[in-house]
């Protein structure tokens, strides 16, 4: 059976998350987003087998292909919640009907396009504001200093509902820098709340840094390698 050790992996991860919640003192519930990119539909099945119903994909087409692959053959397919965790091109906003949550609302132009889509379909799109806390040029998202202004602007866009913040920490930095980035994302979420948004979620932390992210308040961790092993 593919990914036959995923049950043991998840048990270990859940134990580390529980300990991190206690150490951090934020008392939050934490959801594991199983990142299945470059793996086949059997990775989705493995996640569901151990009770993980949240699946994350970076690319729209790869997600659609997997959704279609399981739709006709797995009776549990409708249970899965699909998260788009990568950059979304504006010409693909129409596919948001196939996702429960957009993690990377990373620009004002994209926010406007998502809002228009939500207005057309008569139901707002749930999304997380991507904040580039570290200020890395290679990553998208809003600068931390721009969050307050954008949060106020987005209050008028009823086709999109901001439910929290997403961030990515730099690779190969020390613990203090990781904590600074994660704490900055938490502060950005607080700014959304102050502006009147229903922002409860903090999507931050991946396979290499999720324990620290949880200590700093993460409510969603995006895990691939620690769940499924190295990608092809």
For each residue, the residues with C-beta under 8 A, 3 or more apart:
1: 4
2: 42 43 46
3: 6 42 43 46 227 228 229
4: 1
5: 8 9
6: 3 9 10 46 47 49 50 227 228
7: 10 11 49 50
8: 5 11 12
9: 5 6 12 13 226 227
10: 6 7 13 14 32 50 51 52 227
11: 7 8 14 15
12: 8 9 15 16
13: 9 10 16 17 32 210 223 226 227
14: 10 11 17 18 32
15: 11 12 18 19
16: 12 13 19 20 211
17: 13 14 20 21 30 32 210 211 214 221
18: 14 15 21 22
19: 15 16 22 23
20: 16 17 23 24 211 212 214 215
21: 17 18 24 26 27 28 30 214 215
22: 18 19 25
23: 19 20 215
24: 20 21 214 215 216 217
25: 22
26: 21 216 217
27: 21
28: 21 202 217 218 219
29: 219
30: 17 21 214 218 219 220 221
31: 54 219 220 221
32: 10 13 14 17 52 54 220 221 223 227
33: 54 55 56 83 85 203 220 221 222 223
34: 43 44 47 52 54 55 56 223 224 227 228
35: 55 56 57 58 85 206 222 223 224 227
36: 39 43 44 47 55 56 57 66 224 228
37: 56 57 58 59 62 224 231
38: 231 232
39: 36 42 43 228 231 232
40: 43 66 69
41: 44 45 66 69 70
42: 2 3 39 45 46
43: 2 3 34 36 39 40 46 47 228
44: 34 36 41 47 48 55 66 70 80
45: 41 42 48 49 70 74
46: 2 3 6 42 43 49 50 228
47: 6 34 36 43 44 50 52 53 55 227
48: 44 45 51 52 53 76 79 80
49: 6 7 45 46
50: 6 7 10 46 47
51: 10 48
52: 10 32 34 47 48 55
53: 47 48 79 80 81
54: 31 32 33 34 80 81 83 100 220
55: 33 34 35 36 44 47 52 66 80 81 82 83
56: 33 34 35 36 37 82 83 84 85 103 222 224
57: 35 36 37 60 62 63 66 82 83 84 85 86
58: 35 37 62 84 85 86
59: 37 62 63 86
60: 57 63 64 84 88 92 95
61: 64 65
62: 37 57 58 59 65 66
63: 57 59 60 66 67 82 84 98 99
64: 60 61 67 68 95 98
65: 61 62 68 69
66: 36 40 41 44 55 57 62 63 69 70
67: 63 64 70 71 77 82 98
68: 64 65 71 72
69: 40 41 65 66 73
70: 41 44 45 66 67 73 74 77 80
71: 67 68 74 77
72: 68
73: 69 70 77
74: 45 70 71 77
75:
76: 48 79 80
77: 67 70 71 73 74 80
78:
79: 48 53 76
80: 44 48 53 54 55 70 76 77
81: 53 54 55 100 101
82: 55 56 57 63 67 98 99 100
83: 33 54 55 56 57 99 100 101 102 103
84: 56 57 58 60 63 88 96 99 101 102 103 104
85: 33 35 56 57 58 103 104 166 203 222
86: 57 58 59 104
87: 104 106 140
88: 60 84 92 93 96 102 104 110 114
89: 92
90: 93 109 110 113
91:
92: 60 88 89 95
93: 88 90 96 110 113 114 116 117
94: 97 117
95: 60 64 92 98 99
96: 84 88 93 99 102 114 117 125
97: 94 121
98: 63 64 67 82 95
99: 63 82 83 84 95 96 102
100: 54 81 82 83 126
101: 81 83 84 126 127 128 163
102: 83 84 88 96 99 105 114 125 126 127 128
103: 56 83 84 85 127 128 130 166 203 222
104: 84 85 86 87 88 128 130 140 141 166
105: 102 110 111 114 127 128 129 130 160 162
106: 87 110 130 140 141 142
107: 110 111 140 142
108: 111 112 150 153
109: 90 112 113
110: 88 90 93 105 106 107 113 114
111: 105 107 108 114 115 127 150 154 157 160
112: 108 109 115 116 157
113: 90 93 109 110 116 117
114: 88 93 96 102 105 110 111 117 118 125 127 159 160
115: 111 112 118 119 125 157 158 159 160
116: 93 112 113 119 120 159
117: 93 94 96 113 114 120 121 125 159
118: 114 115 121 123 124 125 158 159 160 161
119: 115 116 122 158 159
120: 116 117 159
121: 97 117 118
122: 119
123: 118
124: 118 158 159 160 161
125: 96 102 114 115 117 118 159 160 161
126: 100 101 102 161 163
127: 101 102 103 105 111 114 160 161 162 163
128: 101 102 103 104 105 162 163 164 165 166 201 203
129: 105 141 142 147 150 151 154 162 164 165 166 188 192 199
130: 103 104 105 106 140 141 142 165 166 167
131: 141 142 143 144 147 165 166 167 184 185 188
132: 135 136 139 140 141 142 143 144 167
133: 144 167 169 180 181 182 184 185 188
134: 139 169 170 177 181
135: 132 143 144
136: 132 139 170
137:
138:
139: 132 134 136 168
140: 87 104 106 107 130 132
141: 104 106 129 130 131 132 166 167
142: 106 107 129 130 131 132 146 147 150
143: 131 132 135 146 147
144: 131 132 133 135 147 184 187 188
145:
146: 142 143 149 150
147: 129 131 142 143 144 150 151 188 191 192
148: 151 152 191 195
149: 146 152 153
150: 108 111 129 142 146 147 153 154
151: 129 147 148 154 155 162 191 192 194 195 197
152: 148 149 155 195
153: 108 149 150 156 157
154: 111 129 150 151 157 160 162 195 197
155: 151 152 195 196 197
156: 153
157: 111 112 115 153 154 160
158: 115 118 119 124
159: 114 115 116 117 118 119 120 124 125
160: 105 111 114 115 118 124 125 127 154 157
161: 118 124 125 126 127 197 198
162: 105 127 128 129 151 154 192 197 198 199
163: 101 126 127 128 197 198 199 200 201
164: 128 129 189 192 199 200 201 202 203 219
165: 128 129 130 131 185 186 188 189 192 199 201 202 203 204
166: 85 103 104 128 129 130 131 141 185 202 203 204
167: 130 131 132 133 141 181 182 184 185 188 203 204
168: 139 204 206
169: 133 134 173 177 178 181 182 204 205 209 213
170: 134 136 173 177 181
171: 208
172:
173: 169 170 177 178
174: 177 178
175: 178 179 212
176: 179 180
177: 134 169 170 173 174 180 181
178: 169 173 174 175 181 182 209 212 213
179: 175 176 182 183 212 215 216
180: 133 176 177 183 184
181: 133 134 167 169 170 177 178 184 185 204
182: 133 167 169 178 179 185 186 204 205 212 213 216 217 218
183: 179 180 186 187 216
184: 131 133 144 167 180 181 187 188
185: 131 133 165 166 167 181 182 188 189 202 204 216
186: 165 182 183 189 190 202 216 217
187: 144 183 184 190 191
188: 129 131 133 144 147 165 167 184 185 191 192
189: 164 165 185 186 192 193 199 200 201 202
190: 186 187 193 194
191: 147 148 151 187 188 194 195
192: 129 147 151 162 164 165 188 189 195 197 199
193: 189 190 196 197 199
194: 151 190 191
195: 148 151 152 154 155 191 192
196: 155 193
197: 151 154 155 161 162 163 192 193
198: 161 162 163
199: 129 162 163 164 165 189 192 193
200: 163 164 189 219
201: 128 163 164 165 189 219 220
202: 28 164 165 166 185 186 189 217 218 219 220
203: 33 85 103 128 164 165 166 167 218 219 220 221 222
204: 165 166 167 168 169 181 182 185 213 216 218 220 221
205: 169 182 209 210 211 212 213 214 218 221 222
206: 35 168 209 210 221 222 223 224
207: 210 223 224 225 226 227
208: 171
209: 169 178 205 206 212 213
210: 13 17 205 206 207 213 214 218 221 223 226
211: 16 17 20 205 214 215
212: 20 175 178 179 182 205 209 215 216
213: 169 178 182 204 205 209 210 216 218 221
214: 17 20 21 24 30 205 210 211 217 218 221
215: 20 21 23 24 179 211 212
216: 24 26 179 182 183 185 186 204 212 213
217: 24 26 28 182 186 202 214
218: 28 30 182 202 203 204 205 210 213 214 221
219: 28 29 30 31 164 200 201 202 203
220: 30 31 32 33 54 201 202 203 204
221: 17 30 31 32 33 203 204 205 206 210 213 214 218
222: 33 35 56 85 103 203 205 206
223: 13 32 33 34 35 206 207 210 226 227
224: 34 35 36 37 56 206 207 227 228 231
225: 207 228 229 230 231
226: 9 13 207 210 223
227: 3 6 9 10 13 32 34 35 47 207 223 224
228: 3 6 34 36 39 43 46 224 225 231
229: 3 225
230: 225
231: 37 38 39 224 225 228
232: 38 39
